[in-house]
Amino acid sequence: MAAAARKSSTKSTSGKPERSAAPSRQEAKVKPEAAQSLKTPKPADFSKDDELDAYRAMLLIRRFEEKAGQLYGMGFIGGFCHLYIGQEAVVTGLKMAMSDDDQMITAYRDHGHMLAMGMNPRGVMAELTGRRGGYSKGKGGSMHMFSKEKNFYGGHGIVGAQVPLGTGLAFANRYRENKAVSLTFFGDGAANQGQVYESFNMAALWKLPVVYVIENNRYAMGTSVQRSSAETDFSHRGISFKIPGIQVDGMDVRAVKSAGEMAVAHCRTGQGPIILEMQTYRYRGHSMSDPAKYRTKEEVQKMRSEQDPIEQVKARLVEKKWASEDELKAIDKEVRDIVADAAEFAQTDPEPDVSELYTDIVI
C-alpha cells in the first residue's frame, strides 16, 4: 500500500496516463470539525415487511447460535466457539443497509455475520463440526470461514487483524472506482490495537470507503471497558484522524439500519471512512469456555428483559397487529427446522479426507 500511495500519475509506454493508486494528500483533506459534526439519525420507520424480515433474520441467528452451543457441549464442536447471542440487531440492521456489492469482514464472533450475508446454515454448521461440507472444507472451524460469492471475507482469529484487511478491501474499491463499501467489524477490545489506528490513518489519507463498525458489547474478552479503555466513547476513536463517528443503539435494529444507511452513503459519495459504535450486549461469555463471572446474572437478565433486539421487534409486530402470536410461533418453527437440518447435516457429513492436509497451502 505504501508504494501505491507514493505512485504518481505518469505516462505509460502506450502514451496514456496511468491511474494513480491513491488520491493525493491534498484531495484527502478533511475539515477538522468534520470528525465531530455528524449526528446519530433517528431510527428507521419500518414497514410490516421490514419488521418481519428483521425478525426472521435475527431469529435465525439466535436459534443457530443456541444450537451451536448445544453441539459444543456435546463434543461435536471443538476448539474455540464465540456466540453472537444478544448482538443480532447489529449485523441484521447493517445488512439491510448494504448493497449486494458491499463487503463484510469481521473477527471470530462471526456466525451471525455469515448467516446475515446469506451463507448456507448447513455449510456454516458443518464447518463448526469440522466436516467436508463446511465452507472451509472442515479445516477452518468457527473462526475461519469465507464466501467470496456472498462478499464475506472472514472470520479472523487474531484480535484486530481483520481491520487492515477490511481497509485493504476499501482500498481496492477506491482504486477500481466501483462504489462498493467495506463494512469492517471489530469489538471494543480490538479497538485498542495499534493496527486499528494505522488503518484509520491510511483510510483517512486516501478517503477510503470503509465503515468501521465497533461492536461494543462492554466486556471485550472479560474486562469492562470502564477498566480497560481510557476513552470509552468509541465513536471518538477516529477524531485524531478526522474520521467522523456516531454512537448507535445496537439493540434496536431500526436504529442500526438508519445509521448504516447514512454511513454507506457517506462512503459511497467519496467522503471517506466513518465509525459506527454499536452499543450492544452479549448474553453468553466471551467464548464457550468463559463462565462470565465478571458480571452479575441480574445484569444479564435485565438486558434480556428490557432491551432484547428480537423481543422488541416481536412486541411491535403484535402491538401493530401485523402478526399474531401464532404467526410468530410459525416463523419460529420454520427457523428451528432450518437449524435442525443444519445440525443434522453437520453431525452426519463425512470428515475431510486425509489428502486435504496437503491442499490450500501457500508456500
C-alpha positions in Angstrom: 0.0 0.0 0.0 2.8 2.4 0.9 4.3 2.0 -2.5 1.0 2.6 -4.1 0.5 5.7 -2.1 3.7 7.2 -3.5 2.8 6.4 -7.0 2.0 9.5 -9.1 0.2 9.8 -12.3 2.7 9.2 -15.1 2.7 8.4 -18.8 2.7 4.7 -19.6 4.6 3.2 -22.5 1.4 3.4 -24.6 1.4 7.2 -24.0 -1.8 7.1 -21.9 -1.7 8.4 -18.3 -1.6 5.7 -15.7 -4.2 5.8 -12.9 -2.8 6.9 -9.5 -3.3 4.1 -7.0 -4.4 6.5 -4.3 -5.7 10.1 -4.1 -3.3 12.9 -3.2 -3.0 14.2 0.3 -4.5 17.5 -0.8 -7.6 15.7 -2.1 -7.9 13.7 1.1 -8.1 16.7 3.4 -11.0 16.8 5.8 -12.1 19.8 7.8 -11.1 19.5 11.5 -14.7 19.9 12.7 -16.0 17.2 10.3 -14.9 14.4 12.7 -17.5 15.6 15.2 -20.2 17.1 13.1 -22.4 14.1 12.4 -25.4 13.3 14.5 -27.0 9.9 15.0 -30.0 9.7 12.8 -33.4 8.7 14.1 -34.4 5.0 13.9 -35.8 3.9 10.5 -39.5 3.8 10.0 -40.0 0.1 9.4 -42.9 -1.3 7.3 -44.5 -4.6 8.1 -42.2 -6.4 5.7 -39.2 -4.8 7.2 -40.2 -5.9 10.7 -40.9 -9.4 9.6 -37.6 -9.7 7.6 -35.6 -8.4 10.6 -37.5 -10.8 12.9 -36.7 -13.8 10.7 -33.1 -12.8 10.2 -32.3 -12.2 13.9 -34.3 -15.3 15.0 -32.2 -17.5 12.6 -29.0 -16.2 14.1 -30.3 -16.7 17.7 -31.6 -20.3 17.1 -28.4 -21.2 15.2 -26.2 -20.0 17.9 -28.2 -21.7 20.6 -27.8 -25.0 18.6 -24.1 -24.4 18.2 -23.8 -24.0 21.9 -25.6 -27.3 22.4 -23.3 -29.1 19.9 -20.3 -27.7 21.6 -21.4 -29.1 24.9 -22.0 -32.5 23.3 -18.5 -32.5 21.9 -19.3 -32.1 18.2 -17.6 -28.7 18.0 -14.0 -28.4 19.2 -11.6 -25.5 19.7 -13.0 -22.0 20.2 -16.6 -21.0 19.7 -17.8 -17.4 20.2 -21.6 -16.9 20.2 -23.4 -13.8 19.0 -26.5 -14.2 21.1 -27.8 -10.7 22.1 -26.0 -8.8 19.3 -28.2 -9.9 16.4 -29.6 -6.5 15.6 -26.2 -5.1 14.7 -25.4 -7.3 11.7 -29.1 -7.6 10.7 -29.6 -3.9 10.5 -26.4 -3.2 8.7 -27.1 -5.9 6.1 -30.4 -4.2 5.4 -28.5 -1.0 4.6 -25.9 -2.7 2.4 -25.9 -3.1 -1.4 -25.2 -6.5 -3.0 -21.7 -5.3 -4.0 -20.7 -4.2 -0.5 -18.3 -6.4 1.5 -18.2 -7.6 5.1 -15.3 -8.7 7.3 -15.2 -9.4 11.0 -13.4 -11.2 13.8 -14.1 -14.6 15.4 -17.6 -13.9 16.7 -18.7 -14.4 13.1 -21.5 -17.0 12.7 -24.2 -14.3 12.7 -22.4 -12.3 10.1 -22.3 -15.3 7.8 -25.9 -16.0 8.1 -26.9 -12.4 7.6 -24.8 -12.3 4.4 -26.8 -15.3 3.1 -24.4 -18.1 3.6 -26.0 -21.6 3.9 -26.6 -22.6 7.5 -25.6 -26.2 6.6 -22.2 -25.1 5.4 -21.6 -22.9 8.4 -22.6 -25.5 10.9 -20.6 -28.2 9.1 -17.5 -26.1 9.3 -18.1 -25.8 13.1 -18.1 -29.5 13.4 -15.1 -29.9 11.0 -16.9 -31.7 8.1 -16.0 -31.7 4.4 -19.3 -29.8 3.6 -18.1 -26.8 5.6 -17.2 -23.5 4.0 -13.5 -24.1 4.6 -13.8 -27.9 3.9 -13.8 -28.6 7.6 -10.3 -27.2 8.1 -11.1 -23.7 9.4 -13.6 -24.2 12.2 -15.6 -21.5 13.9 -13.2 -18.6 13.3 -12.1 -19.1 9.7 -14.9 -19.1 7.1 -15.2 -17.2 3.9 -17.5 -16.8 0.9 -16.4 -14.7 -2.0 -19.7 -15.3 -3.6 -21.5 -13.6 -0.7 -18.8 -10.9 -0.3 -18.0 -12.2 3.2 -14.2 -12.1 3.9 -14.0 -13.8 7.3 -13.9 -14.8 10.2 -10.4 -13.9 11.7 -8.9 -15.3 14.9 -6.2 -12.7 15.6 -7.6 -9.7 17.6 -7.9 -6.7 15.3 -6.3 -8.5 12.3 -9.3 -8.0 10.1 -9.2 -4.2 10.4 -6.3 -3.6 8.0 -7.7 -6.3 5.7 -11.1 -4.6 5.6 -9.2 -1.3 4.9 -7.5 -3.1 2.0 -10.9 -4.1 0.6 -11.8 -0.5 0.7 -8.6 0.5 -1.0 -9.4 -1.9 -3.8 -12.9 -0.4 -4.1 -11.4 3.1 -4.2 -8.8 2.1 -6.9 -11.4 0.4 -9.0 -14.0 3.2 -8.6 -16.8 0.6 -8.2 -18.7 2.4 -5.4 -18.6 -0.6 -3.2 -18.2 -0.1 0.6 -16.3 -2.3 3.0 -18.0 -2.9 6.4 -15.2 -3.8 8.8 -16.4 -5.1 12.2 -14.3 -5.3 15.4 -15.0 -5.2 19.1 -14.3 -2.8 21.9 -11.3 -4.8 23.0 -9.8 -4.8 19.5 -10.3 -1.0 19.4 -7.2 -0.7 21.5 -5.0 -2.5 18.9 -2.3 -0.5 17.1 -3.1 -1.9 13.7 -6.5 -0.3 14.0 -5.0 3.2 14.2 -2.6 2.5 11.3 -5.7 1.6 9.3 -7.5 4.7 10.4 -4.6 6.8 9.2 -4.4 5.3 5.8 -8.2 5.3 5.3 -8.4 9.0 6.2 -5.5 10.0 4.0 -6.9 8.2 1.0 -10.6 8.7 1.8 -11.3 5.0 1.6 -14.9 3.8 1.5 -14.9 1.8 4.8 -17.4 1.8 7.6 -15.6 0.8 10.8 -18.2 -1.0 13.0 -17.2 -1.2 16.6 -19.4 -3.8 18.3 -19.1 -2.5 21.9 -20.6 -5.3 24.0 -19.0 -3.8 27.1 -16.7 -6.5 28.2 -14.2 -7.4 25.4 -12.7 -10.7 26.4 -13.8 -10.3 30.0 -12.9 -6.9 31.3 -15.3 -3.9 31.4 -14.5 -1.1 29.1 -14.5 1.2 32.1 -11.4 -0.6 33.3 -9.6 -1.3 30.0 -10.2 1.8 27.9 -9.2 5.4 28.6 -11.7 6.7 26.1 -15.0 4.8 26.4 -16.8 6.7 23.7 -15.6 4.6 20.8 -17.2 6.9 18.3 -14.5 9.4 19.1 -11.7 7.0 18.3 -11.2 8.5 14.9 -11.1 12.1 15.8 -7.3 12.5 15.6 -7.5 11.2 12.1 -10.5 13.4 11.3 -12.8 10.4 10.9 -16.4 11.1 12.0 -18.2 8.7 14.2 -21.6 8.2 15.9 -23.0 6.1 18.7 -25.9 3.8 17.8 -28.3 1.8 19.9 -27.1 -1.6 18.7 -30.1 -3.4 20.4 -32.6 -1.7 18.1 -32.5 -3.0 14.5 -34.2 0.2 13.2 -31.6 2.4 14.7 -28.8 0.2 13.2 -30.4 0.3 9.7 -30.8 4.0 9.8 -27.2 4.6 10.9 -26.0 2.1 8.4 -27.7 3.8 5.5 -26.2 7.1 6.5 -22.7 5.5 6.8 -22.7 3.7 3.5 -24.0 6.9 1.7 -21.1 8.8 3.4 -18.6 6.4 2.0 -20.2 5.9 -1.4 -20.2 9.7 -2.1 -16.4 9.9 -1.6 -16.3 11.4 1.9 -14.0 8.7 3.3 -14.2 6.4 6.3 -16.7 6.6 9.2 -17.0 4.9 12.6 -20.2 3.4 13.9 -20.1 2.5 17.6 -22.8 -0.1 18.1 -23.7 -0.2 21.8 -24.8 -3.8 22.2 -24.5 -6.7 24.7 -23.7 -10.4 24.5 -25.6 -12.7 26.8 -23.1 -15.5 26.8 -19.5 -15.5 27.8 -16.7 -14.3 25.5 -16.4 -17.9 24.3 -17.9 -21.2 25.3 -15.1 -21.7 27.9 -15.9 -18.4 29.6 -18.1 -18.6 32.8 -18.5 -14.7 32.7 -18.1 -14.2 36.4 -17.1 -10.6 35.8 -20.8 -9.6 35.7 -23.9 -10.5 37.6 -26.8 -12.7 36.4 -29.1 -9.9 37.3 -27.4 -7.5 34.8 -27.7 -10.0 32.0 -31.4 -10.7 32.9 -32.1 -7.0 32.9 -30.7 -6.6 29.4 -32.7 -9.6 28.2 -36.0 -8.4 29.7 -35.7 -4.8 28.7 -33.6 -4.5 25.5 -33.6 -7.8 23.7 -33.4 -7.0 20.0 -35.7 -9.8 18.9 -38.4 -9.2 21.6 -38.5 -5.5 20.6 -39.5 -6.5 17.0 -41.9 -9.1 18.2 -43.6 -6.6 20.5 -44.0 -4.1 17.7 -45.5 -6.7 15.3 -48.1 -7.8 17.9 -48.9 -4.2 19.0 -49.5 -3.0 15.4 -51.4 -6.2 14.7 -49.0 -7.0 11.8 -48.6 -10.6 13.1 -50.3 -12.7 15.7 -48.6 -14.8 18.4 -49.5 -17.9 16.4 -48.0 -16.5 13.2 -44.8 -15.6 15.0 -44.6 -19.1 16.5 -44.9 -20.5 13.0 -41.9 -18.4 11.9 -40.0 -19.7 14.9 -40.8 -23.3 13.9 -39.6 -22.6 10.3 -36.4 -21.3 11.7 -35.9 -24.1 14.1 -36.4 -26.6 11.3 -33.7 -24.9 9.2 -31.3 -25.0 12.2 -32.2 -28.6 13.0 -31.5 -29.6 9.4 -28.1 -27.8 9.5 -27.2 -29.6 12.8 -28.2 -33.0 11.4 -26.0 -32.4 8.3 -23.2 -31.2 10.5 -23.2 -34.3 12.5 -23.5 -36.8 9.6 -21.5 -35.3 6.8 -18.1 -37.1 6.4 -14.9 -35.6 7.8 -12.4 -34.3 5.3 -10.2 -36.8 3.5 -6.6 -37.1 4.8 -5.4 -35.8 1.4 -7.0 -32.4 2.4 -4.0 -31.9 4.7 -1.9 -31.1 1.6 -4.3 -28.7 -0.2 -4.8 -24.9 0.2 -1.3 -24.5 1.3 0.7 -21.3 0.4 4.5 -21.6 0.4 
